[in-house]
C-alpha cells in the first residue's frame, strides 16, 4: 500500500476537528494530486503530530479536511548540521539530503571563505526542507 500524501498545517492537531489547509497546500492537493472529497491524506504539523484525515472539500484555494486520528511521534534524531554558507545548488543538496536522513536542524556559519550570507533565501530553503520531509515521511 502506497503512503498517503502529506500536507502541512502549522498548529496543534486534535482528532475530530475540521481544519482548512493553506492556499499552497490546497493547490497542491487539488491541482497537482487531483484529490477529491473522500480522499484519505495525512496532515503533519512539523512538531511530531501526524493526523489521518479525510478530505471534506477540495479546491485550489481552500481545502477542508476532517482529522480522524492523531498520533504523537518523538524526534528521530538530535543531530544538527552546522555548515558554512555554500553556493545555492550545494545548499539545496545539503538541505534535501540531511532532511531525508532525519537531521533535526541546520545552523549556518559565516566564515572567511564562505559565500555572503545575504544570498540566503530562507523561504525557499524552508520549502525545500518541507518538501523533502513530506516525501520521506519525516514528522519534524
N, C-alpha and C positions, 0 to 999 in steps of 0.2 A: 504494500500500500504506500503510495507516494505521500510525502509530508504535506501538510496543509500550508497554504500560502499564509505568510505572516505580515502583520501590519502593526505599526506603532501608534500607541495612544499614551501620551506622556502624563498620565495621572494614575492614581490608585485604581485598581480594578476590583470589582465585587460581583460575585455570582448573582444573577437575577436582575442586573441593571441593564439599561439600554444606553449605548453611547454613540456619538457621531464621530466618524473619522475625519482627519484633516482633509482639506481640498486635495493636497498632493497624494495622500494615501487613497482617497476616494477615486481620483482619476486613475491611479494605477489599478485599483480593484475593478472598476467599471470598464475602462477603455483598453487597458493592456491585457489583463487577465480575463476580461469579459465575464466576470462572475455576476450572478443574478440572485434575486431573492431566494432564500433557502440554502444557499451555498454555505458549507462549513469552512471557517477560517480560524486562525489563531491570532490573538491580539497580545502583544508584549508591551510592557511599559518601560523597559530598559533598566528596571530596578529588581528584576528577578521574578516578577509575576507574569504568568502565561495563562491566557484565558482561551478556552474553546468557545467559539462564538458562531452564531448563525446570522447570516445577512438578512435583515428585515426590509431594507430599502437600499437600492443600488443606483447611484447616478454619479456622473463625473464631478459634481460639485458637492454633493452631500450623501454620504453612505452611513446608514444606521445599522448597528449590529446589536444582537442580544447576547449577553455573556451567560453561557450555560454553566460553565465550571471554571474556577480559577485555582491555579496551583502556584505555590511559592517555591522558588529554587534558590539555592545559595550560589555564591560566586564560584566559578570553576578554578580560578587562578588568582593568586595575589601578585602576579608578575606585572610590573610596569616597565615600559621601554622608554629609555632616555636616549635621544639621538640629536646630533647637530642637524640643523635645517638643511636638507638636500635639495636638489632640483625637483621641480614639481612631479615629474614622472616617477622619480625614485621615492618621493614621499608617498605617492599614491600606492605604489607597490608595497612599501613598508606597512602602511596602514591597513591595506587589504589583508595581507598575509598574516600579520600579527593578530588581527581581529579573528581570522579564521582559526588560529590555534588557541584562542581564548585569553589573550593578553587583556588585563583589566584596564590599563590606561596608558597614556602617552605623555611624555614630557619633552618639550623642545629645548634644546640647548643652543645658546648663541656662543659660537667660538670664533677665533680669529680667522679660520678658513672656511666657515660655513657661509651659505648664501644669506643675504639680508632677510631678516625676519619679516620685513614689510611685504614679502611675497607670499606670506601665509594667508590662505583663504579659508578661514575657519568654517564657514557654512558649507563650502564644497567638501572639505575633508570630513565633516560630520556626516554628510550624505553618503560618502564613500564607506565610512565605518558602519553606518546604519544598514546600507545595502548588503555589505559583507556579513554583518551579524544576522540579518534576517535569512540570508541564503544558507548560512551554515548552522542555523537553529540555535544561535547564541542568545541568551536571555538578558545579558547585560550590555 
